[in-house]
Amino acid sequence: MEARVYDRLCGWLCLALGITGWWTGAVWDYMRITRPEAGLWTALGVLAVLGARAKRREAFLVCCLLTFALASWAIWAWVDSSARLGTVEPLEGLIRLLAAVWGVYAAGSELARWVAR
């Protein structure tokens, strides 16, 4: 899997969640998205979509940054329950964690492709 595909798909997912957070503040009864979370989702989405249009190395760097940001956000939200960015909904935590695991796979496969050359 290429890092560009990961960047593009996760970027559009993050943008959709960010715009939904700004617009309605919730995804039905499954997720509540506060304004700071919506801003963070939107910023990550814009970064990822622009990274998908960049060169291969920049797309790999954006893939690593997005993976690190989503993994640290997911772990921090479960460890610190003070809800600085909002409450941790199970679906939201699952989306962050699965996207981070997928990012590790995408970055690893891209790195293995470079080493094989």
C-alpha positions as CSV (number, residue, x, y, z in Angstrom):
1,M,0.0,0.0,0.0
2,E,1.3,3.4,-0.9
3,A,1.5,6.2,1.6
4,R,-0.4,8.5,-0.8
5,V,-3.4,6.2,-0.7
6,Y,-3.4,6.3,3.1
7,D,-3.0,10.0,3.1
8,R,-5.8,10.6,0.7
9,L,-8.3,8.2,2.4
10,C,-7.5,9.3,5.9
11,G,-7.4,12.9,4.8
12,W,-10.9,12.8,3.4
13,L,-12.1,10.9,6.5
14,C,-10.6,13.5,8.8
15,L,-12.0,16.3,6.7
16,A,-15.5,14.7,6.8
17,L,-15.3,14.4,10.6
18,G,-14.1,17.9,11.0
19,I,-16.8,19.4,8.7
20,T,-19.4,17.3,10.5
21,G,-18.1,18.6,13.8
22,W,-18.3,22.2,12.7
23,W,-21.7,21.8,11.1
24,T,-23.7,19.6,13.5
25,G,-21.3,18.7,16.4
26,A,-22.3,15.0,16.3
27,V,-22.5,11.9,14.1
28,W,-26.0,10.9,15.1
29,D,-25.7,9.4,18.6
30,Y,-22.4,7.7,17.9
31,M,-19.9,10.6,18.2
32,R,-19.9,14.0,19.8
33,I,-17.4,16.3,18.2
34,T,-16.5,19.5,20.0
35,R,-15.2,22.7,18.3
36,P,-11.5,22.1,19.2
37,E,-11.8,18.5,18.0
38,A,-13.4,19.7,14.8
39,G,-10.6,22.1,14.2
40,L,-8.0,19.3,14.8
41,W,-9.8,16.9,12.6
42,T,-10.0,19.5,9.8
43,A,-6.3,20.5,10.2
44,L,-5.2,16.8,10.0
45,G,-7.5,16.3,7.0
46,V,-6.1,19.3,5.1
47,L,-2.5,18.2,5.9
48,A,-3.2,14.6,4.7
49,V,-4.9,15.6,1.5
50,L,-2.1,18.0,0.6
51,G,0.4,15.3,1.5
52,A,-1.2,12.9,-0.8
53,R,-0.6,15.3,-3.7
54,A,3.1,15.8,-2.8
55,K,6.1,13.8,-3.9
56,R,6.6,10.3,-2.6
57,R,9.0,11.2,0.2
58,E,6.8,14.0,1.4
59,A,3.7,11.7,1.3
60,F,5.7,9.2,3.5
61,L,6.5,12.0,5.9
62,V,2.9,13.1,6.1
63,C,1.9,9.5,6.6
64,C,4.2,9.2,9.6
65,L,3.1,12.5,11.1
66,L,-0.6,11.6,10.7
67,T,0.0,8.2,12.2
68,F,1.8,9.7,15.1
69,A,-0.8,12.3,15.7
70,L,-3.7,9.9,15.5
71,A,-2.0,7.3,17.7
72,S,-1.0,9.8,20.4
73,W,-4.5,11.4,20.3
74,A,-6.1,8.1,20.7
75,I,-3.8,6.9,23.6
76,W,-3.9,10.3,25.3
77,A,-7.7,10.4,25.2
78,W,-8.0,7.0,26.9
79,V,-5.3,7.7,29.5
80,D,-6.4,11.2,30.4
81,S,-10.1,11.2,31.1
82,S,-10.3,14.9,32.0
83,A,-11.8,15.5,28.5
84,R,-9.8,18.6,27.4
85,L,-10.8,18.1,23.8
86,G,-14.2,16.5,24.6
87,T,-15.5,13.2,25.8
88,V,-14.0,10.0,24.3
89,E,-16.7,8.2,22.4
90,P,-15.9,4.6,21.6
91,L,-16.4,5.1,17.8
92,E,-14.1,8.1,17.7
93,G,-11.4,6.2,19.7
94,L,-11.7,3.2,17.4
95,I,-11.4,5.4,14.3
96,R,-8.3,7.1,15.6
97,L,-6.7,3.8,16.6
98,L,-7.5,1.9,13.4
99,A,-6.3,4.8,11.3
100,A,-3.0,4.8,13.3
101,V,-2.5,1.1,12.9
102,W,-3.3,1.4,9.2
103,G,-0.7,4.2,9.0
104,V,2.0,2.0,10.6
105,Y,1.3,-0.6,8.0
106,A,1.3,1.9,5.1
107,A,4.6,3.5,6.3
108,G,6.2,0.1,6.8
109,S,5.2,-1.1,3.4
110,E,6.5,2.1,1.8
111,L,9.8,1.8,3.7
112,A,10.1,-1.9,2.7
113,R,9.6,-0.8,-1.0
114,W,12.4,1.7,-0.7
115,V,14.8,-0.8,0.9
116,A,14.0,-3.3,-1.8
117,R,15.2,-1.0,-4.6
